[in-house]
Amino acid sequence: MSYNDVISSEEVLILLILTITSFIGSLSKDYIMLMQQQQRMKVGRITISTVTSTFLMYSVSAYIMSHFGFRGLIGISYLSGLLGFEILDRLSRFNDVIKIIRIIIGIEDRIKKIEKIVCKEDEQQKEENKTKKKRPR
């Protein structure tokens, strides 16, 4: 069994990009907090935030890539870097994990409803175009 069987070079590249964008997001968050004079920059908080958001984003990267593309993955990874420490705090409590799962499922259901509405509108538009073509002038 070789390393190619376990993880591909594409997966390593995605993990590296997620780590970098999560790190930039975490660093941005701490820099904002520094400028607001709330706290000093802490390497531990930046590291924990980066690791948390990287693992989280890697676990959902296939889903994000299929729905939002590579640019969406980078943007969402940056946002998760900004929120990484808060995400870890929320995930440390089981009730909050259940709430987050319900929110994600709710968003997915809303997206599916919107897709159905858009598909119906497209079908209606196609039917209208067909009836316009059939009418004699």
C-alpha positions as a Markdown table, in Angstrom:
| # | Residue | x | y | z |
|---|---|---|---|---|
| 1 | Met | 0.0 | 0.0 | 0.0 |
| 2 | Ser | 1.5 | 3.3 | -1.1 |
| 3 | Tyr | 0.8 | 6.9 | 0.0 |
| 4 | Asn | -1.0 | 7.4 | -3.3 |
| 5 | Asp | -3.6 | 4.9 | -2.2 |
| 6 | Val | -4.2 | 6.9 | 1.0 |
| 7 | Ile | -4.1 | 10.5 | -0.1 |
| 8 | Ser | -3.6 | 12.1 | -3.5 |
| 9 | Ser | -1.5 | 15.1 | -4.3 |
| 10 | Glu | -4.7 | 17.0 | -5.0 |
| 11 | Glu | -6.0 | 16.3 | -1.5 |
| 12 | Val | -2.6 | 17.5 | 0.0 |
| 13 | Leu | -2.8 | 20.7 | -2.1 |
| 14 | Ile | -6.4 | 21.3 | -0.9 |
| 15 | Leu | -5.3 | 20.7 | 2.7 |
| 16 | Leu | -2.4 | 23.1 | 2.3 |
| 17 | Ile | -4.6 | 25.8 | 0.8 |
| 18 | Leu | -7.2 | 25.3 | 3.6 |
| 19 | Thr | -4.5 | 25.6 | 6.2 |
| 20 | Ile | -3.0 | 28.8 | 4.7 |
| 21 | Thr | -6.4 | 30.5 | 4.3 |
| 22 | Ser | -7.5 | 29.5 | 7.8 |
| 23 | Phe | -4.3 | 30.8 | 9.2 |
| 24 | Ile | -4.8 | 34.1 | 7.4 |
| 25 | Gly | -8.3 | 34.3 | 8.8 |
| 26 | Ser | -7.1 | 33.5 | 12.3 |
| 27 | Leu | -4.3 | 36.1 | 12.0 |
| 28 | Ser | -6.8 | 38.7 | 10.7 |
| 29 | Lys | -9.1 | 38.0 | 13.7 |
| 30 | Asp | -6.3 | 38.5 | 16.2 |
| 31 | Tyr | -5.0 | 41.6 | 14.4 |
| 32 | Ile | -8.5 | 43.1 | 14.6 |
| 33 | Met | -8.7 | 42.3 | 18.3 |
| 34 | Leu | -5.2 | 43.9 | 18.7 |
| 35 | Met | -6.3 | 47.1 | 16.9 |
| 36 | Gln | -9.4 | 47.3 | 19.1 |
| 37 | Gln | -7.1 | 47.0 | 22.1 |
| 38 | Gln | -9.1 | 44.2 | 23.5 |
| 39 | Gln | -6.3 | 41.7 | 23.8 |
| 40 | Arg | -2.8 | 41.0 | 22.6 |
| 41 | Met | -2.0 | 38.6 | 19.8 |
| 42 | Lys | -1.7 | 35.1 | 21.1 |
| 43 | Val | 0.1 | 32.4 | 19.1 |
| 44 | Gly | -1.8 | 29.6 | 20.8 |
| 45 | Arg | -5.2 | 31.0 | 20.0 |
| 46 | Ile | -4.1 | 31.5 | 16.3 |
| 47 | Thr | -2.8 | 28.0 | 16.1 |
| 48 | Ile | -5.9 | 26.4 | 17.7 |
| 49 | Ser | -8.1 | 28.5 | 15.5 |
| 50 | Thr | -6.2 | 27.5 | 12.4 |
| 51 | Val | -6.2 | 23.8 | 13.3 |
| 52 | Thr | -9.9 | 23.8 | 14.2 |
| 53 | Ser | -11.0 | 25.6 | 11.0 |
| 54 | Thr | -8.7 | 23.5 | 8.8 |
| 55 | Phe | -10.1 | 20.2 | 10.1 |
| 56 | Leu | -13.6 | 21.5 | 9.9 |
| 57 | Met | -13.2 | 22.8 | 6.3 |
| 58 | Tyr | -11.4 | 19.7 | 5.1 |
| 59 | Ser | -14.3 | 17.5 | 6.4 |
| 60 | Val | -16.8 | 19.5 | 4.3 |
| 61 | Ser | -14.5 | 20.5 | 1.4 |
| 62 | Ala | -16.0 | 18.1 | -1.1 |
| 63 | Tyr | -19.5 | 19.4 | -0.4 |
| 64 | Ile | -18.5 | 23.0 | -0.6 |
| 65 | Met | -16.5 | 22.4 | -3.8 |
| 66 | Ser | -19.5 | 20.7 | -5.5 |
| 67 | His | -21.9 | 23.5 | -4.6 |
| 68 | Phe | -19.7 | 26.7 | -4.5 |
| 69 | Gly | -16.5 | 25.8 | -6.4 |
| 70 | Phe | -12.9 | 26.4 | -5.5 |
| 71 | Arg | -13.3 | 30.1 | -4.9 |
| 72 | Gly | -16.2 | 29.4 | -2.5 |
| 73 | Leu | -14.0 | 26.9 | -0.6 |
| 74 | Ile | -11.3 | 29.5 | -0.2 |
| 75 | Gly | -13.7 | 32.2 | 1.0 |
| 76 | Ile | -15.5 | 29.9 | 3.4 |
| 77 | Ser | -12.1 | 28.7 | 4.7 |
| 78 | Tyr | -11.1 | 32.3 | 5.4 |
| 79 | Leu | -14.3 | 32.9 | 7.3 |
| 80 | Ser | -13.9 | 29.8 | 9.3 |
| 81 | Gly | -10.4 | 31.0 | 10.2 |
| 82 | Leu | -11.9 | 34.2 | 11.4 |
| 83 | Leu | -14.4 | 32.2 | 13.5 |
| 84 | Gly | -12.2 | 29.3 | 14.3 |
| 85 | Phe | -11.8 | 29.9 | 18.1 |
| 86 | Glu | -15.5 | 30.6 | 18.5 |
| 87 | Ile | -16.3 | 27.5 | 16.5 |
| 88 | Leu | -14.2 | 25.4 | 18.8 |
| 89 | Asp | -15.9 | 27.0 | 21.8 |
| 90 | Arg | -19.3 | 26.1 | 20.4 |
| 91 | Leu | -18.2 | 22.6 | 19.4 |
| 92 | Ser | -17.0 | 21.9 | 23.0 |
| 93 | Arg | -20.6 | 21.9 | 24.2 |
| 94 | Phe | -22.8 | 19.1 | 22.9 |
| 95 | Asn | -26.0 | 21.2 | 22.8 |
| 96 | Asp | -24.3 | 23.7 | 20.5 |
| 97 | Val | -23.2 | 20.9 | 18.2 |
| 98 | Ile | -26.8 | 19.9 | 17.8 |
| 99 | Lys | -27.8 | 23.5 | 17.1 |
| 100 | Ile | -25.1 | 23.9 | 14.5 |
| 101 | Ile | -26.2 | 20.6 | 12.8 |
| 102 | Arg | -29.8 | 21.8 | 12.7 |
| 103 | Ile | -28.7 | 25.2 | 11.2 |
| 104 | Ile | -26.7 | 23.4 | 8.5 |
| 105 | Ile | -29.6 | 21.1 | 7.7 |
| 106 | Gly | -32.0 | 24.1 | 7.7 |
| 107 | Ile | -29.8 | 26.0 | 5.3 |
| 108 | Glu | -29.5 | 22.9 | 3.0 |
| 109 | Asp | -33.3 | 22.5 | 3.0 |
| 110 | Arg | -33.7 | 26.2 | 2.1 |
| 111 | Ile | -31.2 | 25.8 | -0.8 |
| 112 | Lys | -33.1 | 22.7 | -2.1 |
| 113 | Lys | -36.4 | 24.7 | -1.9 |
| 114 | Ile | -34.9 | 27.6 | -3.9 |
| 115 | Glu | -33.5 | 25.2 | -6.4 |
| 116 | Lys | -36.9 | 23.6 | -6.9 |
| 117 | Ile | -38.5 | 27.1 | -7.4 |
| 118 | Val | -35.9 | 28.1 | -9.9 |
| 119 | Cys | -36.3 | 24.8 | -11.8 |
| 120 | Lys | -40.1 | 25.3 | -11.9 |
| 121 | Glu | -39.6 | 28.8 | -13.2 |
| 122 | Asp | -37.2 | 27.6 | -15.9 |
| 123 | Glu | -39.7 | 24.9 | -16.9 |
| 124 | Gln | -42.5 | 27.5 | -17.1 |
| 125 | Gln | -40.3 | 29.8 | -19.1 |
| 126 | Lys | -39.5 | 26.9 | -21.6 |
| 127 | Glu | -43.2 | 26.1 | -21.9 |
| 128 | Glu | -44.1 | 29.7 | -22.6 |
| 129 | Asn | -41.4 | 29.9 | -25.2 |
| 130 | Lys | -42.8 | 26.7 | -26.9 |
| 131 | Thr | -46.3 | 28.1 | -26.9 |
| 132 | Lys | -45.1 | 31.4 | -28.5 |
| 133 | Lys | -43.3 | 29.4 | -31.2 |
| 134 | Lys | -46.4 | 27.3 | -32.0 |
| 135 | Arg | -48.7 | 30.3 | -32.5 |
| 136 | Pro | -49.2 | 31.2 | -36.2 |
| 137 | Arg | -48.5 | 34.8 | -37.1 |
